[in-house]
Amino acid sequence: MAAEKKDATTAIWATFRDSSAAVKTILAGVLLSKLGGFLNVFIVLYLTYRGYSESDAAWALGAYGAGGVAGVLLGGTLADRLGARNATVLGMGGTAVLTAALLYLPSYPTLVVAIVLASLMAQLYRPAAAALLSGLTSGSNQVVIFGMYRWCLNVGAMAAPMVGLGLYHLDGESYTLLFWGEAVIALAYALVAAAVLPRRVASKGGDDSTEEEGSATDGYRAMFRDRRYMLYLTATFFNAIVYVQYLSTLPLDVAAHNIDLFWYTAAVSLNGFMVILFELPLTKWTQLWQRRVTIAVSFLLVGLGVALYGLPLGAAVIMGATLVWTLGEIIGGPAFFAHPAEAGPAHLRGRYIGSFQFMHALGTAIGPVLGGLLFVRMGHSVWPLLGAIGVIGAVLGVAAVRASAPAKPEPTEEAAAEPADA
């Protein structure tokens, strides 16, 4: 009975403990890179501090977003061509140089170019990190490891503004220490990655990924011929459009109904804390489900939660609907992120992951525009339509993922050494 009662958190820690040094380095690097990702939070404030207009700052922020979208796509290609380690070193090294350079560039055009390139470089590591995590992790533990990957992303993103604000005040309300801090963190990750991460990772079948390098010249064309994966990317796009509405259309509706903004900020905080506290422990059970079931349930709950905002809006609806779609995110997030690493051949893993991250970023960029335009035309009635888009994404997700037996987690060393109950 002792093994059956083992706490999920203890089992997850055992999975992390038994993973390789390279996996630990990747996860630590993901956390640090997000924790040190101050630029997108402070770029508007920095440019207005430098004397540029609010319009100039807004355009620069848009340029930062465009650079990030391009970065994940390019990162997938570089992860396949140069190897994940080299792509990571290049991306983090470039981020360090360009972030520090923002303090010294003299004109707006040069600043915008540096912002685009810094954003692009900062995203190169993400497909590379995901590709390495997949290559270094057995199939049975993929969902748990990608749950850890998402946990690091979420914790880092939540803490980054507070860390950046601390550096800003520590430097006497100046940006020098803040940007140099981000540069040093990025450079430290580049150096550790160069020393610890492997150059290439053998595919799951035991063949080295370089064996198929000749066919890798097909690049994205080979991936485009994978019809199931094209469906998956479309489902990802639809899901991202629906998911992001809590950051764009919901505050518009809250303001239109004259509801206290406390309830909106409370809902956003509820989502963040629930994902950080519960998503990773829950993966010990969700990894036992069929992948297509997990993704379908996740997408349906996200769509349903967003549709529930269409009820007469008030505090209870805002909090309750947020709870529903957050549950969908918690259930399916790790499997959703793990699937691209396993969907295609090993020598195209980086491109598959990069394309997934590109479509997700594209959906989160287009979603606010689409939601805002629909809200202007339809008002509060927009929510069922947005929920229907989520249902379409769920249907496409089911069609895109092959039915397979659920993975059985490998026993940790601790569990393997434990005697069976009599």
C-alpha positions in Angstrom: 0.0 0.0 0.0 2.9 2.3 0.6 3.7 2.7 -3.1 0.1 3.4 -3.9 -0.1 6.2 -1.4 3.0 7.9 -2.5 2.4 11.6 -2.9 2.3 12.9 -6.5 4.8 15.7 -5.6 7.3 13.1 -4.3 7.0 11.1 -7.5 7.5 14.1 -9.7 10.6 15.1 -7.6 11.9 11.6 -8.1 11.4 11.9 -11.9 13.4 15.2 -11.8 16.1 13.6 -9.6 16.6 10.6 -11.9 16.8 12.7 -15.0 20.1 13.5 -16.6 22.3 16.6 -15.9 21.4 17.9 -19.3 17.6 17.8 -18.6 18.2 19.6 -15.2 20.2 22.2 -17.0 17.6 22.8 -19.7 14.8 23.2 -17.1 16.9 25.5 -14.9 17.8 27.5 -18.0 14.2 27.8 -19.1 13.3 29.1 -15.6 16.2 31.6 -15.5 15.6 32.8 -19.0 12.0 33.6 -18.2 12.9 35.0 -14.8 15.4 37.3 -16.5 13.0 38.2 -19.4 12.4 41.8 -18.3 12.6 43.4 -21.8 9.0 42.8 -22.9 7.7 44.2 -19.5 9.8 47.3 -19.4 10.4 48.2 -23.0 7.5 50.7 -23.2 8.6 52.4 -19.9 12.2 52.5 -21.0 11.5 54.1 -24.4 9.2 56.8 -22.8 12.0 57.3 -20.2 14.4 58.0 -23.1 12.0 60.7 -24.4 10.2 58.8 -27.2 6.4 59.1 -27.6 3.8 56.6 -26.4 3.1 55.8 -30.1 6.8 55.1 -30.7 6.9 52.8 -27.6 3.7 50.9 -28.8 5.3 50.3 -32.2 8.4 49.0 -30.6 6.4 46.7 -28.4 4.7 45.4 -31.5 8.1 44.9 -33.2 9.2 42.9 -30.1 6.2 40.6 -30.5 6.9 40.1 -34.2 10.5 39.2 -33.4 9.4 36.6 -30.9 7.0 35.0 -33.4 9.8 34.8 -36.0 12.3 33.6 -33.4 10.4 30.4 -32.5 10.1 29.5 -36.2 13.7 30.1 -36.9 14.7 28.4 -33.6 13.1 25.1 -34.9 15.2 25.2 -38.0 18.4 26.0 -36.2 17.7 23.3 -33.6 17.6 20.7 -36.5 20.5 22.1 -38.5 23.0 23.3 -35.8 21.9 21.0 -33.0 19.9 22.2 -30.0 23.0 23.0 -27.9 24.4 25.3 -30.6 21.0 27.0 -31.2 20.7 27.6 -27.4 24.2 29.1 -27.1 23.6 31.3 -30.2 20.3 32.5 -29.0 21.3 33.3 -25.4 24.6 34.8 -26.4 22.8 37.1 -28.9 20.2 38.0 -26.3 22.9 39.1 -23.9 24.7 41.3 -26.4 21.6 42.9 -27.8 19.9 43.5 -24.5 22.9 45.4 -23.1 23.3 47.3 -26.3 19.8 48.9 -25.9 21.3 51.1 -23.1 23.7 52.7 -25.6 22.1 52.9 -29.0 21.5 56.5 -29.9 18.4 56.6 -32.2 14.9 55.1 -32.4 15.5 53.1 -35.6 18.5 51.4 -34.2 16.7 50.7 -31.0 13.8 49.1 -32.9 16.1 46.9 -34.9 17.9 45.8 -31.7 14.6 45.1 -30.0 13.4 42.9 -32.9 16.7 41.0 -33.0 16.8 40.7 -29.2 13.3 39.3 -29.1 14.1 36.9 -32.0 17.3 35.7 -30.3 15.5 35.3 -26.9 13.1 32.8 -28.5 15.6 30.6 -30.3 16.2 28.5 -27.2 12.6 27.4 -26.8 12.3 24.9 -29.7 15.9 23.8 -29.0 15.1 23.3 -25.3 11.9 21.3 -26.1 13.7 19.2 -28.7 16.5 18.3 -26.3 14.0 17.5 -23.5 12.2 15.2 -25.8 15.3 13.5 -27.1 16.7 13.0 -23.5 13.5 11.7 -22.0 11.9 8.3 -22.3 8.4 8.3 -23.8 6.8 7.3 -20.6 7.9 10.4 -18.8 7.5 12.9 -21.7 4.3 14.5 -20.3 5.8 14.9 -16.8 9.0 16.5 -18.1 7.0 18.9 -20.3 4.8 19.7 -17.3 8.1 20.7 -15.5 9.0 22.8 -18.7 5.6 24.6 -18.5 6.0 25.1 -14.7 9.4 26.8 -15.2 7.9 29.0 -18.0 4.9 30.0 -15.8 6.9 30.6 -12.6 9.6 32.6 -14.5 7.0 34.7 -16.3 5.1 35.5 -13.1 8.2 36.4 -11.1 10.1 38.3 -13.8 8.2 41.7 -13.4 8.9 41.6 -9.7 12.6 40.8 -10.1 12.9 43.5 -12.8 11.1 46.1 -10.6 13.5 45.2 -7.8 16.5 45.8 -10.0 15.0 49.1 -11.2 14.6 50.4 -7.7 18.0 49.0 -6.6 19.6 51.1 -9.4 17.9 54.3 -8.2 15.0 54.0 -10.7 17.3 53.6 -13.6 17.3 50.8 -16.3 21.1 50.1 -16.4 21.1 47.4 -13.8 17.9 45.9 -15.1 19.1 45.4 -18.7 22.6 44.4 -17.7 21.0 41.9 -15.3 19.0 40.3 -18.1 22.2 40.2 -20.3 24.2 38.5 -17.6 21.5 35.9 -17.0 21.3 35.1 -20.7 25.1 34.9 -21.0 25.4 32.6 -18.0 22.8 30.3 -19.5 24.8 30.3 -22.8 28.0 29.3 -21.0 26.4 26.6 -19.0 24.6 25.2 -22.1 27.9 25.1 -24.0 29.5 23.1 -21.2 26.7 20.7 -20.2 24.3 20.1 -23.1 25.1 17.4 -25.6 25.8 18.3 -29.2 23.4 15.8 -30.7 20.9 13.4 -29.2 20.2 10.0 -30.5 16.6 9.3 -31.7 14.3 7.1 -29.6 15.0 4.2 -31.9 18.6 4.4 -31.1 19.8 5.9 -34.4 21.7 9.1 -34.3 19.7 12.0 -35.7 22.5 12.8 -38.1 21.8 9.6 -39.9 18.9 11.2 -41.7 20.5 14.6 -42.2 20.3 14.3 -46.0 16.5 14.1 -45.8 16.4 17.0 -43.4 17.1 19.3 -46.3 13.4 18.9 -47.1 12.9 21.1 -44.0 9.4 22.3 -43.5 8.2 20.8 -46.8 8.4 17.4 -45.2 6.4 18.6 -42.2 3.8 20.2 -44.5 3.2 16.7 -46.0 2.2 15.4 -42.6 -1.6 16.1 -42.8 -2.3 15.0 -39.2 0.2 17.5 -37.9 -1.2 20.3 -40.1 -4.5 19.6 -38.4 -2.7 19.8 -35.0 -1.2 23.2 -35.9 -4.7 24.4 -36.9 -6.1 23.2 -33.7 -3.3 24.9 -31.8 -4.1 28.2 -33.6 -7.8 28.0 -32.8 -7.1 27.1 -29.2 -4.7 30.0 -28.7 -7.2 32.5 -30.2 -9.8 31.3 -27.6 -7.4 31.1 -24.7 -6.0 34.6 -25.0 -9.4 36.2 -24.8 -9.2 36.5 -21.0 -6.4 39.1 -21.5 -8.1 41.1 -24.2 -11.9 40.8 -24.7 -12.7 40.0 -21.0 -11.4 43.3 -19.7 -13.4 45.1 -22.4 -16.6 43.4 -21.3 -15.8 43.9 -17.6 -15.4 47.7 -18.3 -18.6 47.8 -20.4 -20.6 46.3 -17.5 -19.0 48.6 -14.9 -17.8 45.7 -12.8 -15.1 46.4 -10.3 -11.7 45.6 -11.9 -10.8 43.8 -8.7 -12.8 40.7 -10.0 -10.9 40.7 -13.3 -7.5 40.9 -11.6 -8.6 38.3 -9.1 -9.5 35.9 -12.0 -6.2 36.4 -13.7 -4.4 35.7 -10.4 -6.6 32.6 -9.9 -5.5 31.3 -13.2 -1.8 31.9 -12.5 -1.7 30.4 -9.1 -3.8 27.3 -10.0 -1.6 26.5 -13.0 1.6 26.8 -10.9 0.2 24.9 -7.9 -1.8 22.1 -9.6 -0.7 21.5 -13.2 2.5 19.6 -12.5 1.2 17.3 -9.7 -1.8 16.5 -11.9 0.4 15.2 -14.7 1.1 12.0 -12.7 -2.5 11.0 -13.6 -3.1 12.8 -16.9 0.0 11.1 -18.5 -1.9 7.8 -18.1 -4.7 9.0 -20.4 -4.7 8.7 -24.1 -3.1 11.8 -25.6 -6.0 12.6 -27.9 -8.5 12.3 -24.9 -6.4 14.6 -22.8 -6.1 17.2 -25.6 -9.8 17.0 -26.5 -10.9 17.4 -22.8 -8.5 20.3 -22.4 -9.7 22.2 -25.5 -13.4 21.6 -24.7 -13.0 22.9 -21.2 -11.2 26.0 -22.5 -13.9 26.6 -25.0 -16.7 26.0 -22.5 -15.1 28.3 -19.9 -14.8 31.1 -22.4 -18.4 30.6 -23.5 -19.6 30.8 -19.9 -18.5 34.4 -19.8 -21.6 34.9 -22.0 -23.8 34.4 -19.0 -25.0 37.6 -17.2 -21.7 39.0 -16.3 -20.8 39.4 -12.6 -18.2 38.4 -10.1 -19.4 34.8 -9.8 -19.5 34.3 -13.6 -16.0 35.8 -14.0 -14.5 33.6 -11.3 -16.4 30.5 -12.2 -15.8 30.6 -16.0 -12.1 31.3 -15.3 -12.0 28.2 -13.1 -13.5 26.1 -15.9 -11.0 27.0 -18.6 -8.1 27.0 -16.2 -9.0 23.4 -15.4 -8.7 22.7 -19.1 -5.3 24.3 -19.2 -4.1 22.3 -16.2 -5.4 19.0 -17.6 -4.0 19.3 -21.1 -1.1 21.8 -21.0 1.8 19.3 -20.6 0.4 16.8 -23.1 -0.4 19.7 -25.5 3.2 20.8 -25.4 4.7 17.3 -25.4 2.9 16.1 -28.5 4.9 18.1 -31.2 8.1 16.5 -30.0 6.8 13.0 -30.7 4.6 13.7 -33.7 7.3 13.6 -36.4 10.6 12.0 -37.2 13.5 12.7 -34.9 15.6 14.7 -37.5 12.7 17.2 -37.9 11.8 17.4 -34.2 13.0 21.0 -34.0 10.9 22.1 -37.0 7.8 20.4 -35.6 8.3 22.1 -32.2 9.1 25.4 -33.8 6.0 25.3 -36.0 3.8 24.5 -33.0 5.3 27.4 -31.0 4.9 29.7 -34.0 1.2 28.8 -34.4 0.6 29.2 -30.7 2.3 32.6 -30.8 0.4 33.6 -33.9 -2.9 32.7 -32.3 -2.2 34.7 -29.2 -1.2 37.7 -31.4 -4.3 37.5 -33.7 -6.8 36.5 -30.9 -6.9 39.9 -29.2 -7.5 41.7 -32.5 -10.2 39.2 -33.6 -11.9 39.2 -30.2 -11.8 43.0 -30.0 -13.4 43.4 -33.5 -16.1 40.9 -32.7 -16.8 42.5 -29.4 -17.3 45.9 -31.1 -19.9 44.3 -33.4 -21.6 41.8 -31.1 -20.9 43.1 -27.6 -21.5 40.5 -24.8 -23.0 38.0 -27.3 -19.5 37.3 -28.6 -18.7 34.7 -26.0 -20.7 31.7 -27.4 -19.0 32.3 -30.7 -15.6 32.3 -29.2 -16.5 29.1 -27.3 -17.6 27.5 -30.6 -14.1 28.2 -32.0 -12.7 26.3 -29.0 -15.0 23.3 -29.8 -13.7 23.4 -33.4 -10.2 23.3 -32.1 -11.1 20.3 -29.9 -12.5 18.4 -32.9 -9.4 19.1 -35.0 -7.2 18.0 -32.1 -9.0 14.6 -31.9 -8.6 14.1 -35.6 -4.9 15.2 -35.5 -3.7 12.8 -32.7 -3.6 9.1 -33.4 -5.2 6.8 -30.9 -2.7 5.0 -28.9 -2.2 3.1 -25.6 -1.6 5.6 -22.7 2.0 5.7 -21.6 3.0 3.9 -18.4 5.4 5.9 -16.3 8.7 4.3 -15.6 9.3 3.5 -11.9 11.8 5.7 -10.3 14.9 4.2 -8.6 13.2 4.7 -5.2 10.1 2.9 -6.3 12.0 0.1 -7.9 13.9 -0.5 -4.7 10.8 -0.7 -2.6 9.6 -4.2 -1.8 6.1 -5.2 -2.9 3.4 -5.3 -0.3 2.5 -8.8 1.0 
